[in-house]
Amino acid sequence: MKQCVLRIATYNIWNDDAGQDKRAEKILNEIYKARPDIVGIQEVTRNFYEQYLSKDKVYPYSCFYAYSGEEEGLSILSRIPLKEETFLHHSEEYACSNALNVVVQKNGLLISITNVHLPWDSVKKQEKQIVAVDKFIHAQEEADFYVLLGDFNGNMNSSVNRYLLGDQTIDGEESNLYWNDLQTGYCVRKGIELVPTLDFIKNPRWRGQESISVPMVADRIYVMESWDDIDMNELSIFGTESYQDTQMCASDHYGIVVELEFGK
């Protein structure tokens, strides 16, 4: 039986006007502490990637793709070679979605990992993109397992989340096979509450600026329903530390890391 264990993370690192370079050490420190084998990162600027991420020795394999006409885009860091890279933003067939897919191989298993950052300003755009991303992933045939992660810019009751879980359709489309949200599954089994990753109350970035918005689990990691074994050994939230010198966390989002055991 083929088996492999992977630690997989997602982290929105906050493309702040002050510049990511001022928080580079803290961002990388949070990733190092989480110890992922592969991490999908959102709100990455070209400059930040070239100066820091592309030169990182802990994660020798990486890629970065900017959105059309922008300096910001998506990046993936990995300890494992990236066999394939597909940036869906360049494809009208896939709604020019803010999504980056890579395929990695470990112990003979191919794992497809898709990093997304859905638009914050339009549910209609979110729905169009998630249907397109889901279609792209389901059209892949070579991978043994599929992971979807990123900043979905919506809460757990959003149409995007319900669509991925198989609880609703969008414009007559459905996700089949559907997806499992890992933080929800982990918290139910442990008898603990979900931890917001966009926390307008506790994250100091929002101190004094938000008194109405409700904290949400905007950042999520899903695995596609599979007849083969997928075991979740661990899940944790990182990036919650407020640094003394800045009185800020490394980002305005928290990251999620999960350790998965895939078997076939």
Disulfide bonds with the S-S distance in Angstrom:
none
